[in-house]
Amino acid sequence: MTDLLAVPCMAGTTALTVWVARLRLQAIADPFVMHPWGSPGITPADVRRAYERGHFQPNEPEKQASLGRRGADHVARIAHLMRQGWTDPLQLDVGIPELGDRPDQVVQDGFHRLAAAIVLDKPWVYVDIAGSATQARHLLGPFHQHEPRTAPRLSWHR
């Protein structure tokens, strides 16, 4: 089983932490399309407007656990991340298809950060990837240990 990056449910395992092309991740997990917060209708334009108006929501752990926050709170959280930035990687689980493991969603934690990266048009995102290395490369393309200085060359060949 050398193809495994990490098994998320096992204590003491760590995922592969790398940079991947944001557009590749966005193609399979776009928070503006998927509505992971249960607030349909949030758009990049809403986030830019909140940023320009100074509507920011800092990270509050008790609110982070609630998926029922109002859409305006999510927009303000994304705007805050655009202003402050972030250093923690998004948590991804690509599953292990050869064992029948296919997660409902690839992004396990980090939809607000991904949304901020989308609005900021960042070419690369920092991620922890758990699951099959083959599946990760299939979904996300090449991995980079350090943030590349150039825009990704995207290939959609499967």
Secondary structure, DSSP 8 states (H G I E B T S, - for coil): -TTEEE-TTSTT---EEEEEEHHHHHHHH-HHHH-TTS-TT--HHHHHHHHHHT------HHHHT-TT--HHHHHHHHHHHHHH---S-EEEEEEBGGGTB--S-SEEE-HHHHHHHHHTT-SEEEEEEEEEHHHHHHHH---BSS--SS--------
